[in-house]
Amino acid sequence: MFDDQVVVVTGGAGALGQAVVEHFLNRGAQVVAVDYSATLLTEALGEETERCQHRVCDLTERGSCSELTAGLLEQTGRIDVLCNIAGGFQMGEAVHETSEATWDFLFDLNTKAVIYMTQNVIPAMVAAGSGKVINVGAVAANRGQPNMGAYLASKAATERLTESLAEEVRHHGVNVNCVLPSVIDTPKNRADMPEAEFEHWVSPTKLAEVIGFLASEAASAVHGAAVPVRGLSA
Protein backbone atom coordinates (compact mmCIF):
# COMPACT_ATOMS: atom_id res chain seq x y z
CA MET A 1 0.00 0.00 0.00
CA PHE A 2 2.86 2.39 0.82
CA ASP A 3 5.58 0.72 -1.22
CA ASP A 4 8.67 2.93 -1.42
CA GLN A 5 6.88 5.94 0.08
CA VAL A 6 8.85 8.00 2.60
CA VAL A 7 6.93 8.31 5.87
CA VAL A 8 8.15 10.54 8.71
CA VAL A 9 6.84 9.73 12.20
CA THR A 10 7.60 12.15 15.02
CA GLY A 11 7.53 10.77 18.55
CA GLY A 12 8.60 7.45 17.06
CA ALA A 13 9.88 6.09 20.37
CA GLY A 14 6.54 6.52 22.15
CA ALA A 15 3.83 3.89 22.44
CA LEU A 16 1.70 5.34 19.66
CA GLY A 17 4.75 6.26 17.58
CA GLN A 18 5.99 2.67 17.69
CA ALA A 19 2.61 1.40 16.51
CA VAL A 20 2.53 3.92 13.65
CA VAL A 21 6.09 3.03 12.60
CA GLU A 22 5.19 -0.67 12.59
CA HIS A 23 2.00 -0.02 10.63
CA PHE A 24 3.83 1.68 7.77
CA LEU A 25 6.79 -0.73 7.78
CA ASN A 26 4.38 -3.64 7.43
CA ARG A 27 2.92 -1.97 4.36
CA GLY A 28 6.14 -1.36 2.47
CA ALA A 29 7.05 2.19 3.45
CA GLN A 30 10.47 3.62 4.14
CA VAL A 31 10.02 5.06 7.64
CA VAL A 32 11.97 7.81 9.36
CA ALA A 33 11.33 7.68 13.11
CA VAL A 34 12.04 10.97 14.89
CA ASP A 35 12.49 11.58 18.60
CA TYR A 36 14.67 13.57 20.98
CA SER A 37 16.98 10.69 21.92
CA ALA A 38 18.86 8.17 19.81
CA THR A 39 18.93 5.82 22.79
CA LEU A 40 15.15 5.93 23.15
CA LEU A 41 14.68 5.23 19.46
CA THR A 42 16.99 2.21 19.58
CA GLU A 43 15.36 0.86 22.75
CA ALA A 44 11.88 1.24 21.25
CA LEU A 45 12.49 0.21 17.65
CA GLY A 46 15.73 -1.75 17.63
CA GLU A 47 18.73 -0.88 15.50
CA GLU A 48 18.33 1.20 12.38
CA THR A 49 17.68 -0.58 9.11
CA GLU A 50 17.58 0.60 5.54
CA ARG A 51 13.79 0.83 5.76
CA CYS A 52 13.59 2.25 9.29
CA GLN A 53 15.93 5.14 9.92
CA HIS A 54 16.28 7.02 13.20
CA ARG A 55 16.64 10.78 13.47
CA VAL A 56 17.18 12.90 16.57
CA CYS A 57 15.43 16.27 16.65
CA ASP A 58 14.26 18.81 19.20
CA LEU A 59 10.77 19.22 17.79
CA THR A 60 10.15 22.31 19.93
CA GLU A 61 12.93 24.21 18.14
CA ARG A 62 12.25 25.60 14.67
CA GLY A 63 15.90 25.39 13.64
CA SER A 64 16.20 21.75 14.63
CA CYS A 65 13.10 20.85 12.59
CA SER A 66 14.41 22.80 9.60
CA GLU A 67 17.75 21.01 9.75
CA LEU A 68 16.05 17.61 10.03
CA THR A 69 13.67 18.09 7.13
CA ALA A 70 16.27 19.69 4.86
CA GLY A 71 18.55 16.70 5.41
CA LEU A 72 15.77 14.21 4.73
CA LEU A 73 14.66 15.95 1.55
CA GLU A 74 18.24 16.08 0.32
CA GLN A 75 18.67 12.38 1.07
CA THR A 76 15.33 11.02 -0.16
CA GLY A 77 14.12 13.70 -2.56
CA ARG A 78 10.64 13.67 -1.07
CA ILE A 79 8.47 13.12 1.98
CA ASP A 80 5.18 11.45 1.12
CA VAL A 81 3.59 11.24 4.57
CA LEU A 82 4.18 13.24 7.75
CA CYS A 83 2.68 11.84 10.95
CA ASN A 84 2.95 14.38 13.77
CA ILE A 85 2.62 11.93 16.64
CA ALA A 86 4.83 13.58 19.28
CA GLY A 87 2.90 15.27 22.08
CA GLY A 88 2.62 15.69 25.81
CA PHE A 89 0.07 15.81 28.62
CA GLN A 90 0.02 17.67 31.89
CA MET A 91 -2.75 18.72 34.23
CA GLY A 92 -3.26 19.96 37.75
CA GLU A 93 -3.43 23.76 37.49
CA ALA A 94 -6.55 25.87 37.14
CA VAL A 95 -6.52 28.25 34.19
CA HIS A 96 -6.03 31.32 36.38
CA GLU A 97 -3.12 29.59 38.15
CA THR A 98 -1.40 28.08 35.11
CA SER A 99 2.31 28.80 35.07
CA GLU A 100 4.32 30.03 32.12
CA ALA A 101 6.24 26.75 32.22
CA THR A 102 3.03 24.72 31.78
CA TRP A 103 1.82 26.85 28.88
CA ASP A 104 5.21 26.65 27.19
CA PHE A 105 5.63 22.90 27.68
CA LEU A 106 2.24 21.99 26.26
CA PHE A 107 2.09 24.47 23.40
CA ASP A 108 5.71 23.83 22.41
CA LEU A 109 5.19 20.07 22.15
CA ASN A 110 1.55 19.81 21.09
CA THR A 111 1.27 22.80 18.78
CA LYS A 112 4.59 24.39 17.83
CA ALA A 113 6.20 21.03 17.03
CA VAL A 114 3.38 20.36 14.57
CA ILE A 115 3.78 23.81 13.02
CA TYR A 116 7.57 23.59 12.72
CA MET A 117 7.55 20.18 11.06
CA THR A 118 4.65 21.00 8.76
CA GLN A 119 6.07 24.35 7.65
CA ASN A 120 9.21 22.59 6.47
CA VAL A 121 7.50 19.64 4.75
CA ILE A 122 4.46 21.25 3.09
CA PRO A 123 6.42 23.23 0.44
CA ALA A 124 7.99 20.01 -0.87
CA MET A 125 4.60 18.29 -0.93
CA VAL A 126 3.00 21.20 -2.78
CA ALA A 127 5.84 21.18 -5.30
CA ALA A 128 5.33 17.44 -5.81
CA GLY A 129 1.57 17.81 -6.09
CA SER A 130 0.92 15.15 -3.45
CA GLY A 131 1.36 14.39 0.23
CA LYS A 132 -0.42 13.48 3.43
CA VAL A 133 -0.14 15.13 6.85
CA ILE A 134 -1.79 13.55 9.89
CA ASN A 135 -1.82 15.33 13.24
CA VAL A 136 -2.95 14.18 16.68
CA GLY A 137 -5.50 16.21 18.57
CA ALA A 138 -7.67 14.97 21.44
CA VAL A 139 -11.37 14.22 21.66
CA ALA A 140 -11.31 15.82 25.13
CA ALA A 141 -10.42 19.18 23.55
CA ASN A 142 -13.95 19.52 22.16
CA ARG A 143 -14.98 21.04 25.49
CA GLY A 144 -13.38 22.60 28.55
CA GLN A 145 -12.58 20.57 31.63
CA PRO A 146 -11.22 21.60 35.01
CA ASN A 147 -7.46 21.67 35.52
CA MET A 148 -6.78 20.79 31.89
CA GLY A 149 -7.05 24.22 30.28
CA ALA A 150 -3.55 24.49 28.83
CA TYR A 151 -3.53 20.93 27.49
CA LEU A 152 -6.98 21.23 25.93
CA ALA A 153 -6.14 24.62 24.42
CA SER A 154 -2.97 23.24 22.82
CA LYS A 155 -4.84 20.31 21.29
CA ALA A 156 -7.76 22.48 20.15
CA ALA A 157 -5.26 24.80 18.47
CA THR A 158 -3.76 21.84 16.63
CA GLU A 159 -7.21 20.87 15.35
CA ARG A 160 -7.93 24.39 14.08
CA LEU A 161 -4.49 24.58 12.43
CA THR A 162 -5.18 21.24 10.75
CA GLU A 163 -8.44 22.55 9.30
CA SER A 164 -6.87 25.82 8.17
CA LEU A 165 -3.88 24.19 6.51
CA ALA A 166 -6.14 21.66 4.80
CA GLU A 167 -8.05 24.49 3.15
CA GLU A 168 -4.82 26.16 2.06
CA VAL A 169 -3.25 23.14 0.33
CA ARG A 170 -6.17 20.92 -0.74
CA HIS A 171 -6.00 22.17 -4.34
CA HIS A 172 -2.31 21.25 -4.49
CA GLY A 173 -2.91 17.52 -4.03
CA VAL A 174 -2.03 17.56 -0.32
CA ASN A 175 -4.32 16.12 2.37
CA VAL A 176 -4.14 17.38 5.95
CA ASN A 177 -6.24 15.67 8.63
CA CYS A 178 -6.10 14.77 12.30
CA VAL A 179 -7.24 12.08 14.70
CA LEU A 180 -8.90 12.81 18.04
CA PRO A 181 -8.18 9.91 20.40
CA SER A 182 -9.67 9.44 23.83
CA VAL A 183 -7.34 7.85 26.40
CA ILE A 184 -4.70 5.75 24.63
CA ASP A 185 -3.85 2.41 26.22
CA THR A 186 -0.18 2.94 27.06
CA PRO A 187 1.93 1.67 29.98
CA LYS A 188 2.22 5.22 31.32
CA ASN A 189 -1.52 5.83 31.25
CA ARG A 190 -2.13 2.49 32.97
CA ALA A 191 0.36 3.44 35.68
CA ASP A 192 -1.21 6.89 36.11
CA MET A 193 -4.80 5.53 36.22
CA PRO A 194 -4.56 2.03 37.70
CA GLU A 195 -8.27 1.81 38.55
CA ALA A 196 -9.49 2.65 35.03
CA GLU A 197 -11.18 0.22 32.64
CA PHE A 198 -8.27 -0.33 30.27
CA GLU A 199 -10.38 -2.36 27.86
CA HIS A 200 -12.38 0.80 27.07
CA TRP A 201 -9.30 2.72 25.97
CA VAL A 202 -7.97 3.00 22.41
CA SER A 203 -5.09 0.68 21.61
CA PRO A 204 -2.11 2.26 19.81
CA THR A 205 -2.46 -0.36 17.06
CA LYS A 206 -6.09 0.55 16.34
CA LEU A 207 -5.27 4.26 16.34
CA ALA A 208 -2.36 3.59 13.98
CA GLU A 209 -4.79 1.91 11.58
CA VAL A 210 -6.90 5.08 11.41
CA ILE A 211 -3.78 7.17 10.86
CA GLY A 212 -2.75 4.75 8.14
CA PHE A 213 -6.11 5.12 6.43
CA LEU A 214 -5.80 8.92 6.41
CA ALA A 215 -2.35 8.52 4.85
CA SER A 216 -3.65 6.19 2.14
CA GLU A 217 -4.98 6.83 -1.34
CA ALA A 218 -8.40 5.74 -0.05
CA ALA A 219 -8.56 9.02 1.90
CA SER A 220 -7.59 11.24 -1.04
CA ALA A 221 -10.97 13.01 -0.87
CA VAL A 222 -10.70 13.71 2.86
CA HIS A 223 -9.49 17.20 3.79
CA GLY A 224 -9.53 18.88 7.20
CA ALA A 225 -11.20 16.00 9.00
CA ALA A 226 -10.92 15.56 12.75
CA VAL A 227 -11.67 11.87 13.28
CA PRO A 228 -12.73 10.82 16.80
CA VAL A 229 -11.15 7.53 17.85
CA ARG A 230 -12.79 6.75 21.17
CA GLY A 231 -12.69 2.98 21.53
CA LEU A 232 -15.38 2.13 24.09
CA SER A 233 -14.86 5.34 26.09
CA ALA A 234 -17.95 7.34 26.97
SULGI-V351302 format. One record per residue. N is the residue number from 1. RES is the residue in one small letter. SS is DSSP state (@ for helix, = for strand, . for the rest). OMEGA is omega in radians with two decimals (none if undefined). Layout:
n: (N,N)
res: (RES,RES)
ss: (SS,SS)
omega: (OMEGA,OMEGA)
This chain:
n: (1,2,3,4,5,6,7,8,9,10,11,12,13,14,15,16,17,18,19,20,21,22,23,24,25,26,27,28,29,30,31,32,33,34,35,36,37,38,39,40,41,42,43,44,45,46,47,48,49,50,51,52,53,54,55,56,57,58,59,60,61,62,63,64,65,66,67,68,69,70,71,72,73,74,75,76,77,78,79,80,81,82,83,84,85,86,87,88,89,90,91,92,93,94,95,96,97,98,99,100,101,102,103,104,105,106,107,108,109,110,111,112,113,114,115,116,117,118,119,120,121,122,123,124,125,126,127,128,129,130,131,132,133,134,135,136,137,138,139,140,141,142,143,144,145,146,147,148,149,150,151,152,153,154,155,156,157,158,159,160,161,162,163,164,165,166,167,168,169,170,171,172,173,174,175,176,177,178,179,180,181,182,183,184,185,186,187,188,189,190,191,192,193,194,195,196,197,198,199,200,201,202,203,204,205,206,207,208,209,210,211,212,213,214,215,216,217,218,219,220,221,222,223,224,225,226,227,228,229,230,231,232,233,234)
res: (m,f,d,d,q,v,v,v,v,t,g,g,a,g,a,l,g,q,a,v,v,e,h,f,l,n,r,g,a,q,v,v,a,v,d,y,s,a,t,l,l,t,e,a,l,g,e,e,t,e,r,c,q,h,r,v,c,d,l,t,e,r,g,s,c,s,e,l,t,a,g,l,l,e,q,t,g,r,i,d,v,l,c,n,i,a,g,g,f,q,m,g,e,a,v,h,e,t,s,e,a,t,w,d,f,l,f,d,l,n,t,k,a,v,i,y,m,t,q,n,v,i,p,a,m,v,a,a,g,s,g,k,v,i,n,v,g,a,v,a,a,n,r,g,q,p,n,m,g,a,y,l,a,s,k,a,a,t,e,r,l,t,e,s,l,a,e,e,v,r,h,h,g,v,n,v,n,c,v,l,p,s,v,i,d,t,p,k,n,r,a,d,m,p,e,a,e,f,e,h,w,v,s,p,t,k,l,a,e,v,i,g,f,l,a,s,e,a,a,s,a,v,h,g,a,a,v,p,v,r,g,l,s,a)
ss: (.,.,.,.,.,=,=,=,=,=,.,.,.,.,@,@,@,@,@,@,@,@,@,@,@,.,.,.,.,=,=,=,=,=,=,.,.,@,@,@,@,@,@,@,@,.,.,.,.,.,.,=,=,=,=,=,.,.,.,.,.,@,@,@,@,@,@,@,@,@,@,@,@,@,@,@,.,.,.,.,=,=,=,=,.,.,.,.,.,.,.,.,.,.,@,@,@,.,.,@,@,@,@,@,@,@,@,@,@,@,@,@,@,@,@,@,@,@,@,@,@,@,@,@,@,@,@,@,.,.,=,=,=,=,=,=,.,.,@,@,@,@,.,.,.,.,.,.,@,@,@,@,@,@,@,@,@,@,@,@,@,@,@,@,@,@,@,@,@,@,@,@,.,=,=,=,=,=,=,=,=,.,.,=,=,.,@,@,@,@,@,@,.,.,.,.,.,@,@,@,.,=,=,@,@,@,@,@,@,@,@,@,@,@,.,.,@,@,@,.,.,.,.,.,.,=,=,=,=,.,.,.,.,.)
omega: (-3.13,-3.08,3.06,3.05,3.10,-3.09,3.11,-3.13,3.06,-3.07,-3.03,-3.14,3.14,-3.10,3.11,3.12,3.11,-3.13,3.13,3.08,-3.13,-3.12,-3.09,3.08,-3.12,-3.12,2.94,-3.08,2.88,-2.98,3.00,-3.13,-3.04,3.02,-3.03,-3.08,3.08,3.13,3.12,3.14,-3.14,3.13,-3.07,-2.96,-3.05,-3.13,3.07,3.00,3.12,-3.11,3.10,-3.13,3.11,3.07,3.11,-3.11,2.96,-3.03,3.13,3.13,-3.11,-3.11,3.13,3.11,3.12,3.13,3.13,-3.04,3.10,3.11,3.14,-3.13,3.08,-3.10,-2.98,-3.11,-3.13,2.92,-3.06,-3.08,3.02,3.07,3.12,-3.04,-3.07,3.12,-3.12,-3.14,3.06,3.08,3.08,3.14,2.99,-3.09,-3.08,3.11,-3.05,-3.10,3.06,-3.12,3.13,3.10,-3.07,-3.12,-3.03,3.13,3.08,-3.03,-3.05,-3.04,-3.10,3.13,3.09,-3.14,-3.06,3.13,-3.08,-3.13,-3.09,-3.09,-3.05,-3.13,3.12,3.10,3.12,3.13,3.14,-3.12,3.12,3.09,3.13,3.03,3.10,3.12,3.13,3.02,3.10,3.14,3.13,-3.08,3.08,3.09,3.13,3.07,-3.07,3.05,3.09,-2.99,-3.08,3.12,-3.10,3.11,-3.13,3.13,3.08,3.09,3.11,3.12,3.12,3.09,3.08,-3.13,-3.12,3.14,3.13,3.13,-3.09,-3.01,-3.04,-3.13,3.08,3.11,-3.10,3.11,3.08,-3.12,3.07,3.04,3.14,-3.14,2.88,3.14,3.13,-3.09,3.12,3.09,3.14,3.14,3.08,3.13,-3.13,-3.09,-3.00,-3.11,-3.07,3.08,-3.03,-3.09,3.10,-3.09,3.13,3.10,3.08,-3.13,3.14,3.11,3.09,3.12,3.11,3.08,3.10,3.09,-3.12,3.10,-3.02,3.09,3.13,-3.14,-3.06,3.12,-3.08,-3.12,3.04,3.14,3.00,-2.95,3.07,3.09,-2.93,-3.01,3.10,-3.13,3.14,none)
